[in-house]
Amino acid sequence: MTKRVSRRDFLKSGLAAATVAASGAALPRLAMAATDDELCTVLDVGKCIGCEACVEACREAWQSSVPDPVSPIPQPFPARVPIEDWSKRKDVQDRLTPYNFLYVEMLAVSHKGQEVEINIPRRCMHCRNAPCANLCPFGAARVEGNGVVHIDGDLCLGGAKCKNVCPWKIPQRQSGVGLYLHLLPEYAGNGAMFKCHRCLPLVRQGQTPRCIEVCPEKVQTIGPRQEMVAAAAEMARAYAQADGRAADLWPEYVYGLEENGGTNTIYVAPVPFAAINQAMIAQHKEQAREDIDAALSAGGGRGLGPGRGDGVGPELARFGRPSMGPQPDAMQSAKNLTWALAIAPVAGLAAGLGKFLSSTKDKGLGEAGGKK
C-alpha cells in the first residue's frame, strides 16, 4: 500500500535544500524580451502549488481575443467533418480549448512507494523546429526569432493540419470564426486554430508573459535559451541527487529539452518524467471517458474519435490534455520533410493572399461602419 504525501512534504524531506545547495547560484537574469534573441522558459514543477493564478491571468488577458462564432455555424462538406464549438463552454479550464490556452494538470504520481502530488502547467511547448509551422499549407503558423510559435488568426482556415502534426495535439479549433467565412465556408476550412502564443504582443514590447508575472511561487523563469538550458540541467541534477540517484541521471528529471528535436518550454520535476507520464495517461483515460459520456448524454459526441478514451498519450491528447511521453523529432520524418518542401511555395502564396483578403475584408467592414 502506498503512502500519500503532499508535494510540500516531499520537498521538505530535503529536496528543496538539496536543489539550492547543488545549484550554488540564483537562476539567470530575465532577458530583454524585446530583442530578437531566442527565449526559453523553464518550469520548476516542484514549486507549483496548483493555485491556477497563471490560468486566470492568461484567460483575463487573451480569452476575449478569440471571437464568438457566427450562428448558425456553416456545416463543412463532407458532413462527417465535425463542427467544433467551445463558445458556450468558455468556463472550461481543465484542458486546452480555443478559449483556454493554459491549464494546470494536478497529479498523484506513484514514486518509491509514495504518491507524490505534482502540479504541472500545460500549454504550447513552442518547438524550435515546429511541425505546425513547417507543415501549415496556408502559412498561418510560424516560429518567431524570439522562440515563440504562434498562429496568425487572420490567415488560418481551421484545417487543423497543425494539430494533426503536433506531437502533443496542442492547437484547438473553433468553428464559425475566421477568414474561411468570407471564402467558401462549406468547402474551404472550418474555423480557426488557437493556442498559447506566450503573450507575444507583450513580449515584443519587452514585457513578461502574464503567466510568469503573476505566479506567487515563481514556477517559471524566462531568459536566453543557453542560460535556461544550463539552469534546467543544474536544477535537474539537484533533483536527481535529492531523489537518491546519481547526478548524471538528470535527463530523467527534465522534459522538453530533447523532445521533438528540442523546445523552448523546459520542465524540471522532483520525480522522473516517466512516472509523471504514467500517472498522466491513467488520469487522461478517465477524463476522456467522462468527456465522451457527457457528450453522448448531451446528444453530441461527433468528432471524438473511436473508442472510449482507452488509447495512449498521443491519442488521448485530442481531448486537449497532452501527455509527457517521449517524442521523436517530427520533422525528421521523410513524409513530413517531403510535405514541407512541397508546400513551401504554396504556403507563401497562400499567406500573401490571406493577408490581402483579410485587409480587404477589414477595409470593407470599416467603410460599411462609416456609412450613415
C-alpha positions in Angstrom: 0.0 0.0 0.0 1.4 3.4 -0.9 1.6 6.3 1.5 0.3 9.6 0.1 2.4 12.7 0.8 1.9 16.2 -0.4 4.2 18.0 -2.8 5.4 20.2 0.1 6.0 17.3 2.4 8.0 15.5 -0.3 10.1 18.6 -0.8 10.6 19.1 3.0 12.4 15.7 3.1 15.5 17.6 1.9 14.7 18.1 -1.8 14.4 21.9 -1.7 17.6 22.3 0.3 19.5 20.0 -2.0 18.4 21.9 -5.0 19.6 25.2 -3.6 22.9 23.7 -2.3 23.6 22.0 -5.6 22.9 24.9 -7.8 25.0 27.4 -5.8 23.5 30.3 -7.6 20.3 32.1 -8.5 18.6 31.4 -11.8 19.7 33.5 -14.7 18.5 37.1 -15.2 15.3 37.8 -17.1 16.0 38.6 -20.7 15.1 41.7 -22.5 12.3 40.1 -24.5 12.1 43.0 -27.0 15.3 41.7 -28.7 15.2 39.0 -31.4 17.2 36.5 -29.2 15.7 33.1 -28.8 13.9 32.9 -25.4 13.1 29.8 -23.4 11.0 29.2 -20.3 12.0 26.8 -17.5 9.2 25.5 -15.3 10.2 24.0 -11.9 7.0 22.0 -11.2 8.3 21.1 -7.7 7.3 24.7 -6.8 3.8 24.6 -8.3 1.0 24.6 -5.7 -1.8 24.4 -8.3 -3.3 27.8 -7.4 -4.1 28.4 -11.1 -3.2 32.1 -10.9 -1.4 31.6 -14.2 -4.6 30.2 -15.8 -6.7 33.1 -14.7 -4.2 35.7 -15.8 -4.0 34.1 -19.3 -7.8 33.9 -19.6 -8.2 37.5 -18.5 -5.6 38.7 -21.0 -6.4 36.6 -24.1 -9.8 34.9 -23.9 -11.5 37.9 -25.4 -9.1 37.8 -28.4 -10.9 34.6 -29.6 -14.1 35.7 -31.4 -17.5 34.2 -31.0 -18.8 32.2 -33.9 -21.4 33.1 -36.4 -24.8 31.5 -35.9 -25.6 29.1 -37.4 -22.1 27.7 -37.9 -21.7 26.5 -41.5 -21.7 22.7 -41.8 -18.5 21.6 -43.6 -18.5 19.3 -46.5 -18.4 16.3 -46.3 -20.9 16.0 -43.4 -18.6 13.7 -41.4 -16.3 16.7 -40.7 -17.2 17.8 -37.2 -18.1 21.3 -36.1 -16.1 22.2 -33.0 -17.8 24.9 -30.9 -16.4 25.9 -27.5 -18.1 29.3 -27.4 -20.7 28.1 -24.9 -18.1 26.4 -22.7 -15.7 29.2 -22.2 -15.6 28.4 -18.5 -13.8 25.1 -19.1 -10.2 25.3 -17.8 -9.2 21.7 -17.0 -7.9 21.2 -20.6 -6.8 23.2 -23.6 -9.6 24.8 -25.7 -9.8 27.6 -28.2 -10.7 29.9 -25.3 -8.3 28.4 -22.7 -4.6 28.4 -23.7 -3.2 27.1 -20.4 -4.3 24.7 -17.7 -2.8 23.0 -14.6 -2.5 19.2 -14.6 -2.9 18.0 -11.0 -1.5 14.5 -10.5 -0.8 11.9 -7.8 2.4 10.3 -9.0 3.4 6.9 -7.6 7.1 7.0 -6.8 9.2 4.8 -4.5 6.1 3.6 -2.6 4.6 7.0 -2.2 2.0 9.1 -4.1 3.6 12.5 -4.7 1.4 15.4 -5.5 2.6 17.1 -8.7 1.1 20.1 -10.4 2.1 20.9 -14.0 1.1 24.0 -16.0 0.4 22.8 -19.6 0.4 24.9 -22.7 2.2 25.0 -26.1 5.8 23.6 -26.0 7.0 26.2 -28.5 9.1 23.8 -30.5 12.3 25.1 -32.1 11.6 23.3 -35.4 7.9 23.3 -35.1 6.0 20.9 -37.4 2.9 23.1 -37.1 4.8 26.0 -38.7 6.7 23.9 -41.2 3.6 22.0 -42.5 0.8 24.5 -42.4 -0.4 24.7 -46.0 -1.7 28.3 -45.5 1.5 29.7 -43.9 -0.6 30.7 -40.9 1.7 29.2 -38.2 5.3 30.4 -37.8 8.3 30.5 -35.4 9.4 33.9 -34.3 13.1 34.7 -33.8 12.4 35.0 -30.1 11.3 31.4 -29.9 7.5 31.9 -29.9 5.4 29.7 -32.1 2.1 31.3 -33.0 -0.8 31.0 -35.4 -2.0 34.1 -37.3 -5.7 34.1 -36.9 -6.1 36.4 -40.0 -4.6 33.6 -42.2 -5.8 30.4 -40.6 -8.7 28.5 -42.2 -9.1 25.9 -39.4 -7.9 22.9 -41.4 -6.2 21.5 -38.3 -3.1 20.3 -40.0 -1.2 22.0 -37.2 -3.0 19.9 -34.6 -2.6 16.7 -36.6 1.2 17.1 -36.9 1.8 18.4 -33.4 3.2 15.6 -31.1 1.1 17.0 -28.3 -2.0 18.0 -30.3 -1.9 21.5 -28.8 -3.8 23.7 -31.2 -7.6 23.8 -30.7 -10.2 24.6 -33.3 -13.2 27.0 -33.0 -15.6 26.6 -35.9 -17.6 29.5 -37.3 -14.8 32.2 -37.0 -12.1 33.5 -39.2 -11.2 34.1 -42.8 -13.0 31.0 -44.2 -16.3 32.6 -43.6 -15.5 35.1 -46.3 -14.4 32.4 -48.8 -16.4 29.2 -49.3 -17.3 28.3 -45.7 -18.8 24.9 -46.6 -15.8 23.8 -48.6 -12.8 25.8 -47.6 -11.9 25.4 -43.9 -13.7 25.0 -40.7 -12.9 28.0 -38.4 -9.5 28.9 -37.0 -7.0 27.3 -34.7 -5.9 28.8 -31.4 -3.2 28.1 -28.8 -0.7 29.8 -26.4 1.4 32.4 -28.1 3.4 33.1 -24.9 2.0 36.6 -24.8 3.7 37.6 -28.0 2.3 41.1 -28.1 3.7 41.8 -24.6 7.0 40.0 -25.3 7.5 42.2 -28.3 7.3 45.2 -26.0 9.9 43.8 -23.6 7.2 42.7 -21.1 7.0 39.4 -19.2 4.3 36.8 -20.2 1.3 37.1 -17.8 1.5 33.5 -16.5 5.1 34.1 -15.4 4.4 37.5 -13.9 1.5 36.5 -11.6 2.9 33.2 -10.3 3.3 33.5 -6.5 5.8 30.6 -6.3 7.9 31.8 -9.3 7.5 28.4 -11.0 8.5 29.8 -14.4 11.7 31.6 -15.5 12.2 33.1 -18.9 15.5 34.1 -20.5 18.1 33.4 -23.2 17.9 29.7 -24.2 21.5 28.9 -23.4 21.2 30.2 -19.9 17.8 28.5 -19.4 19.1 25.1 -20.6 22.1 25.4 -18.2 19.7 26.3 -15.3 17.4 23.4 -16.1 20.3 20.9 -16.1 21.6 22.2 -12.8 18.1 22.0 -11.2 17.6 18.5 -12.6 20.9 17.3 -11.2 19.9 18.5 -7.8 16.6 16.8 -8.0 18.2 13.5 -9.1 20.6 13.6 -6.2 17.8 14.5 -3.7 15.9 11.6 -5.1 18.8 9.3 -4.0 20.2 8.9 -7.6 23.3 9.8 -9.5 23.5 13.3 -10.8 24.3 12.1 -14.3 20.7 10.7 -14.4 19.4 14.3 -14.5 17.8 14.0 -18.0 15.1 11.7 -16.5 14.0 14.8 -14.5 13.8 17.1 -17.5 11.1 17.3 -20.2 11.2 19.4 -23.4 14.9 19.7 -23.8 15.2 17.0 -26.4 11.5 16.1 -27.2 10.5 16.8 -30.8 14.0 18.0 -31.6 14.0 20.5 -28.7 11.5 23.0 -27.4 11.6 26.4 -25.7 9.4 25.1 -22.8 11.5 23.0 -20.5 10.0 21.3 -17.4 12.0 20.1 -14.4 10.5 17.9 -11.7 11.4 16.2 -8.4 10.4 12.8 -9.8 11.3 11.2 -13.2 9.0 12.2 -16.0 8.4 8.5 -16.9 6.5 8.2 -13.6 4.7 11.5 -14.3 3.6 10.4 -17.7 2.3 7.1 -16.4 0.1 8.9 -13.9 -0.9 11.4 -16.5 -2.1 8.8 -19.1 -4.1 7.0 -16.4 -5.8 10.2 -15.4 -6.4 11.2 -19.1 -8.1 7.9 -19.8 -10.6 8.5 -17.0 -11.1 12.1 -18.1 -11.6 11.1 -21.7 -14.3 8.6 -20.7 -16.1 11.3 -18.8 -15.8 13.7 -21.7 -17.3 11.1 -24.1 -20.1 10.1 -21.7 -21.0 13.8 -21.2 -21.0 14.5 -25.0 -23.2 11.4 -25.7 -25.6 12.3 -22.9 -25.9 15.8 -24.5 -26.7 14.2 -27.8 -23.3 15.1 -29.3 -20.1 13.1 -29.5 -19.2 13.5 -33.2 -15.6 14.1 -33.8 -14.4 12.5 -30.5 -12.9 9.6 -32.5 -13.1 5.8 -32.0 -13.1 4.0 -28.7 -13.8 5.3 -25.2 -10.6 7.0 -24.3 -8.6 3.8 -23.9 -5.8 5.0 -26.2 -2.3 6.1 -25.2 -0.9 9.6 -24.8 -0.9 10.9 -28.4 -4.5 9.6 -29.0 -5.8 10.9 -25.7 -4.2 14.3 -26.5 -7.1 15.0 -28.9 -9.1 15.8 -25.8 -6.9 18.8 -25.1 -4.8 17.1 -22.4 -1.3 16.5 -23.8 0.9 13.7 -22.3 4.6 13.9 -21.4 6.0 10.8 -23.1 9.0 10.5 -25.4 8.5 12.4 -28.7 10.9 11.9 -31.6 11.7 14.9 -33.9 8.6 15.0 -36.2 10.5 17.0 -38.8 12.9 14.1 -39.3 10.1 12.1 -40.8 10.6 11.6 -44.5 6.9 12.2 -45.1 6.9 15.5 -43.2 10.1 16.7 -44.9 8.7 16.0 -48.3 5.5 17.7 -47.4 7.3 20.7 -46.1 9.3 21.1 -49.3 6.2 20.7 -51.4 4.0 23.2 -49.7 6.7 25.9 -49.0 5.9 28.0 -52.2 2.2 27.3 -51.9 2.1 28.3 -48.2 3.9 31.6 -49.1 1.4 32.4 -51.8 -1.5 31.4 -49.5 -0.2 33.6 -46.7 0.1 36.6 -49.1 -3.4 36.0 -50.5 -4.8 35.6 -47.0 -3.3 38.9 -45.8 -4.8 40.6 -48.9 -8.2 39.1 -48.3 -8.1 39.9 -44.6 -7.2 43.5 -45.3 -9.9 43.8 -47.9 -12.4 42.4 -45.5 -11.4 44.8 -42.8 -11.5 47.7 -45.2 -15.0 46.8 -46.3 -16.2 46.5 -42.8 -14.6 49.8 -41.9 -16.3 51.6 -44.9 -19.6 50.0 -44.0 -19.3 51.1 -40.5 -18.5 54.6 -41.6 -21.7 55.0 -43.7 -24.5 57.0 -42.2 
